[in-house]
Amino acid sequence: MKLETLRQEWKTDGDWKKAQEFWDLRAAEFAGKERDSDRVRSTLTYLEEKGVVCAGATVLDVGCGPGAYALEFARCGASVVGTDISGNMLRHAKERAEQEGVLGKTDFVQAIWETVDLQAQGWQGAFDLTFASMCPGISSVDALLALCRASRKACFLTTFARRRDIVREQLGRQFFGDSYQAPWGKTLSYTVATLFAAGYYPEVTYQQENWQWEMSLDDAVRTYAPFFKDVCPSEEELAARLRASLLALARAGSVEERSESLIARVYWRVDEK
């Protein structure tokens, strides 16, 4: 498939203001998660074995959130730039970097990756590794190819190959019927197709993950609203319908979500094209 065809099929709606507000609201939740997760440790081991995370390396972490990976890279001796659309996420990342003594190895920049000017930021071909873990900003052909242009050696991203969220699926069936399927896996399909069309040969590996978490009713409404934004003509009506549905699923005012996922890790070299 040609890149121009892929550009027409894989593109984002570009509502950056809503995206920023959404991730600002979830920053405290993400910052409170366990930092030393299996995914972080296994990803770090994988990249160390590839030789792209080491003392003296330069890393760009796109969609860095509260800094879980950026801080790990810095502890390995790399110089890290983390960028995110959410100012609240970056505030948590800076606080963690200071607490853990790696502030001097990190720089955090608020930016919209889909519209970032690499030349103006000084990021064009500036990094040994460009990295994106579960980054919503990798949502179009050009956003993905910007990872390539920022790197002089290697690129890496993780995304879902498949995923089941039990509560979200229940909501989807209520709103759309029994045929509802969440669109997990689209980013992986388009990523691999785009890289092949651009002349790169990615290595794809997989990791199984299962987890569960609790949310307040208000947080659950905010979390699921972006996935069902086409259900109602107004945000207020959507929030009311979600609240009613979630209230029936809640226990003691909390909603418990359970997720079963297959994570895809995609690695490719730009210096071997």
C-alpha positions in Angstrom: 0.0 0.0 0.0 1.3 3.5 -0.9 2.0 6.1 1.7 -0.6 8.5 0.3 -3.3 5.9 0.5 -2.4 5.2 4.1 -2.5 8.9 4.8 -6.1 9.1 3.7 -7.0 6.1 5.9 -5.0 6.7 9.0 -5.5 10.2 10.4 -6.6 11.9 13.6 -9.5 14.2 14.2 -7.1 16.9 15.6 -9.1 18.0 18.6 -6.0 18.9 20.6 -7.8 21.0 23.2 -10.0 18.1 24.3 -7.1 15.7 24.2 -5.0 18.0 26.5 -7.9 18.4 28.9 -8.5 14.7 29.0 -4.9 13.8 29.8 -4.6 16.7 32.3 -7.5 15.2 34.2 -5.8 11.8 34.2 -2.3 12.9 35.1 -2.6 12.3 38.9 -4.1 8.8 38.2 -1.2 7.9 35.9 1.4 9.4 38.2 0.0 7.2 41.1 0.5 4.0 39.2 3.4 1.6 40.1 6.4 2.8 38.2 8.4 -0.5 38.3 5.9 -2.4 36.2 6.8 -5.5 34.3 6.3 -3.7 31.0 8.8 -0.9 31.9 11.4 -3.4 33.1 11.0 -5.7 30.1 11.1 -2.8 27.7 14.2 -1.4 29.3 15.9 -4.8 29.1 14.9 -5.2 25.4 16.3 -1.8 24.5 19.5 -2.3 26.4 20.1 -5.5 24.5 19.6 -3.6 21.3 22.3 -1.2 22.5 20.2 2.0 22.1 19.7 2.7 25.8 23.1 3.2 27.5 25.3 5.9 29.1 25.7 8.8 26.7 22.8 7.9 24.5 20.2 10.5 23.6 16.5 9.6 23.8 13.3 11.4 22.8 10.3 10.0 24.7 7.1 11.0 22.9 4.0 11.0 25.0 6.1 10.6 28.1 3.3 11.1 30.5 4.5 11.4 34.2 7.9 10.1 33.2 8.0 6.4 33.9 10.2 5.5 31.0 12.1 8.8 30.7 13.4 8.5 34.3 14.5 4.9 33.7 16.4 6.0 30.6 18.0 8.8 32.6 19.0 6.4 35.4 20.8 4.3 32.7 22.9 7.4 31.8 21.0 8.6 28.8 20.1 12.2 28.1 16.4 12.3 27.7 13.9 14.8 26.3 10.3 13.9 27.2 7.4 15.6 25.4 3.7 15.4 26.1 0.5 17.3 25.2 -0.4 17.5 29.0 1.2 20.1 31.2 0.0 18.2 34.3 1.7 15.0 33.1 5.0 17.0 32.6 4.7 18.6 36.0 4.6 15.1 37.6 7.5 14.0 35.4 9.6 17.0 36.5 8.8 16.4 40.2 9.8 12.8 39.9 13.0 13.6 38.1 14.0 16.0 40.9 13.1 13.5 43.6 15.1 10.8 42.0 18.2 12.9 41.2 18.0 12.8 37.4 16.7 16.3 36.7 20.0 17.2 35.0 19.6 14.3 32.6 16.1 15.2 31.6 14.3 18.0 29.8 10.5 18.1 29.5 8.7 20.0 26.7 5.0 20.5 26.3 4.1 20.0 22.6 1.5 18.5 20.3 3.4 15.7 18.6 1.1 15.6 15.5 1.9 19.3 14.7 5.5 19.6 16.2 8.1 21.4 14.1 11.2 19.2 14.5 13.5 21.8 13.0 12.3 24.5 15.3 12.7 22.3 18.3 16.2 21.1 17.2 14.9 17.6 17.2 15.5 16.7 13.5 17.9 13.7 13.5 19.0 14.6 17.0 18.4 11.3 18.9 19.9 7.8 19.1 16.4 6.5 20.0 12.9 7.9 19.5 10.5 6.2 21.8 6.7 6.1 22.2 4.9 3.9 24.6 1.1 3.6 24.2 1.2 7.2 22.8 -2.2 8.5 21.4 -0.2 11.1 19.5 1.0 8.3 17.1 -2.3 8.5 15.3 -1.4 9.2 11.6 1.2 8.4 9.0 3.0 11.7 9.4 3.0 11.4 13.2 4.7 8.0 12.9 7.2 9.2 10.3 8.1 12.2 12.5 9.6 9.5 14.9 11.8 8.4 12.1 12.9 11.9 11.2 13.8 12.7 14.8 16.1 9.6 15.1 19.5 9.0 13.7 19.6 5.4 14.8 16.5 3.6 16.1 12.8 3.9 16.8 10.6 2.0 19.2 6.9 2.0 20.0 4.4 -0.1 21.9 0.7 -0.4 21.1 -2.1 -2.8 21.5 -2.3 -5.8 19.2 -5.5 -6.7 21.0 -7.3 -5.7 24.2 -10.5 -6.5 26.1 -11.8 -4.0 28.6 -14.7 -5.7 30.3 -16.7 -2.6 31.4 -16.0 -0.7 28.2 -17.3 -3.7 26.2 -20.5 -3.8 28.3 -21.0 -0.1 27.6 -20.3 -0.6 23.9 -22.9 -3.3 23.6 -25.5 -1.1 25.4 -24.9 1.8 23.0 -24.2 -0.1 19.7 -25.6 -3.6 20.1 -24.0 -7.0 20.4 -21.8 -6.5 17.4 -19.8 -3.8 19.1 -16.0 -4.3 18.9 -13.4 -1.8 20.4 -11.0 -0.7 17.7 -7.8 -2.0 19.4 -5.1 -3.1 16.9 -5.6 -0.4 14.3 -2.4 1.5 15.3 -0.3 -1.7 14.9 -1.7 -2.5 11.5 -1.2 1.0 10.2 2.3 1.3 11.8 3.6 -1.8 10.1 2.1 -0.9 6.8 3.4 2.6 6.9 6.9 1.5 7.9 7.1 -1.0 5.0 5.8 1.6 2.6 8.5 4.0 3.8 11.2 1.4 3.3 11.8 0.3 6.9 11.7 -3.3 8.2 10.3 -3.4 11.7 10.8 -6.2 14.3 7.5 -6.9 16.1 7.4 -8.9 19.4 4.5 -9.4 21.8 3.9 -9.4 25.5 0.7 -10.5 27.3 -0.6 -8.3 30.1 -3.7 -8.5 32.4 -4.6 -5.9 35.0 -7.5 -4.3 36.9 -8.1 -1.0 38.5 -10.8 1.0 40.3 -12.2 4.4 39.4 -14.7 6.7 41.0 -17.9 7.2 39.1 -16.9 10.7 38.0 -13.5 9.4 36.8 -15.1 6.5 35.0 -17.5 8.9 33.1 -14.5 11.0 32.0 -12.5 8.0 31.1 -15.1 6.4 28.8 -16.6 9.5 27.3 -14.0 9.9 24.5 -14.8 6.3 23.3 -18.5 7.0 22.9 -18.5 10.6 21.8 -20.7 9.8 18.7 -23.5 8.3 20.8 -25.2 11.6 21.8 -25.4 15.0 20.2 -24.1 16.8 23.4 -21.4 16.1 25.9 -23.9 16.6 28.8 -26.3 14.0 27.4 -23.5 11.5 26.9 -22.2 12.1 30.5 -25.7 11.5 31.8 -26.1 8.2 29.9 -22.7 7.0 30.9 -23.3 7.8 34.5 -26.6 5.9 34.5 -25.0 2.8 32.9 -21.9 2.9 35.1 -24.0 3.3 38.2 -25.6 0.0 37.5 -22.1 -1.6 37.3 -20.6 0.2 40.3 -19.9 -1.2 43.7 -19.8 1.2 46.7 -19.5 4.1 44.3 -16.5 2.7 42.4 -16.2 1.1 38.9 -13.7 -1.8 38.5 -12.3 -2.3 35.1 -10.5 -5.5 34.0 -8.2 -5.6 31.0 -6.7 -8.4 29.0 -4.2 -7.3 26.5 -1.6 -8.4 24.0 1.1 -5.6 23.7 3.0 -5.2 20.5 6.6 -3.9 20.6 7.8 -2.4 17.3 11.5 -1.7 16.8 13.2 -0.5 13.6 16.4 1.2 12.5 16.5 4.4 10.5 20.3 4.1 9.9 19.9 0.8 8.0 17.4 1.9 5.4 
